[in-house]
Amino acid sequence: MSMNAGKKSLKGATLLLEALEKEGVDVIFGYPGGVLLPLYDALLDSSVRHILVRHEQGGVHAADGYARVTGKVGVCLATSGPGATNLVTGIANAYMDSIPLVVLTGQVVTSLLGTDSFQEADITGITTPITKHSYLVKDAREIPRIVKEAFYLAGTGRPGPVLIDLPKDVLAAEIEPFSTEMNLKGYHVPGKGDSDKIAEVAKALSECSKPVIYAGGGVITAGAGAVLKQLAEKASLPVVTTLMGIGCFPYGHPNLLGMVGLHGAVAANYAVDDCDLLIAVGVRFDDRVTSGLGHLFATRAKIIHIDIDLAEIAKVVRTHIPIVGDARLVLEELLEALAGFQLPQVAEWWDQLRSWKNYYPMRYDKDRLTAQLVIECIGELANEDTMVITDVGQHQMWAAQVYPVVKSRNFATSGGLGTMGFGLPAAMGAQIARPDDMAVLITGDGSFQMCIQELATIAHNKLPVKIVLLNNGVLGMVRQLQKYFSGERYNQIDLQGNPDFIKVAEAYGIRGIRVDSLEQVRSAISEAFEHPGPVLLEFAISPNDDVLPIVPPGKPITEMLGG
Amino acid sequence: MLHTLAALVENHPGVLTRIAGLFARRAYNIDSLSVCQTEDPALSRMTIVVNGDAQVIEQVRNQLNKLVIVHSVTDLTAESVVNRELALIRIKVSSETRSEVLQTIDIFRGRVVDMGRTNLTVELTGDIEKIDGFVKAIRPYGLLELVRTGKIAIMRSDV
């Protein structure tokens, strides 16, 4: 076709980049390789910014962090074979948390597909269970349609990762461009909820005396935080959030009871257990919330489940009024529908809730250096636009319990998959997405070392990420589980051999500050925040501190230890 | 209880993997599965017989519907439907049993499609119960090989 004189022909790779530009992509996180030669060549002439990560896992988590703090679709790129398989954890991570990603992978030339050729891996096959959809492009003329569909699929409905596998010859093919339409007859995005059902909810609400709103990540995805707040304030409804829902309802608001679940606030768990009407919005009754005991969850309540994904309805708990739709549109309609009804009488309920809240606050020692004290101090010195990104483990739960997140999309954490190593690259992606807001990573010495290579990317791109390393020298969460549930038979939790993290940071050209005493905490954090570049702030904390309260495995969420 | 689901799916490579993978991953039991092109060459029709209570079947339908390659899913269990299965069955025969076997085939309205010295092959269509009944009836003579297509189903017309 390149011989076809008169018409301008384009390379598949150029067509791909043009399609990405059309979708508004400003940055991709990638790592080159043999089959991607045509694409990296075309990138030289494209407006799309490319961030060279140091490991493909870093690339996909960075795209994920970018997506979480903006709501836009994150894009990452890896070569065939090991490049593609290195993405798998990150794709699964995004899938579990419903994060919109378009994942681009190189693939061997189509004539070699299926022959076990060099750096060949069946990445569409490998990722089928962890993608919303995937494509193996066999013809370069399909690129514009597939890219358009991929972004639409990733970003609408219940978002998720979509993978596009691109054989080298498809990227190199010279073709005449032509416009193309999406062909997605099997995909429907729910919008408004069923009005009759919403009226039923309004009626149930007016008749109940102990209501609770259980809000999750879906509220953030739908941009429903503002209307949720209106609803809660209008009807004096208490709100509990999931880990993924943190930020959808402002910290410190009198209606907020806190996080619900295994490390949740006692008042939140008691409220869910005791309520007579549970309005679940954008949640999936995850086992970290229900303790895996759907049949013992909110047993006294009429359960209303509002979700955009029909397959989530009645998956875990019996639902009395299911509403499939966009959370924002459904809550707006519910707010209107409430006008025709009396508001619930909740004064007594609030007496009970307030007494639980006062009797069981989040407690920790303030006379020594603890993780919670550091996290609270960060909260005091940060502003409401600061993005907090966490890794996975004890520090994550402490951050979820005490960090004052007041806005949606300012708290990014690996919820469903619980991926150690997520934090550093995700913070990097978040900082690139929102250069004017501060990105603070809260991590531990275990998680930090799982993607530590991205310090190079952070240093090279001068990303002013503030890395708060809570170093207790152990895998604290596992240690705590062994302490409570394995009779203190500790095994493989001691991270002996940890490097001097300050020296590691300095080796990358990143400023390092170590804090060993309570008195230095505030000034060190201030100093880090004022520094224009990236900083590693290391806090020496005790390995004996536990995340409390905790619901033992197999116990209902009311049976918390250490509340 | 057994449910018959009819799924209209896109007709291209990888579609079967997605459906089969979904069933495996979520631990749903496929009793039988048949796939073929429809009157529209862009679409295939899968007739899936799956075992489960009402809640499980609802989940199966919802999960199937979530797949981008699935255009629709209909539960044909409660509907008024015609369902058929085709079986090819090789049966051992001897001079003593041949006439009895042929009689049995006749009763079930099967057709002999191949004949050897010591065996014969029968083609039989019908609903699952009929084929099960035939298999039971001829088993004492010696069932050598059995191939079944799995159920296919279509809704009855309104008239």
Interface residues (C-beta under 8 A of the other chain):
Chain A: T124 G125 T128 P129 K132 H133 L136 L153 L184 K185 G186 Y187 D309 L310 A311 I313 A314 K315
Chain B: V9 E10 G14 T17 R18 G21 R25 Q55 E58 Q59 N62 Q63 N65 K66 L67 V68 I69 V70 H71 S72
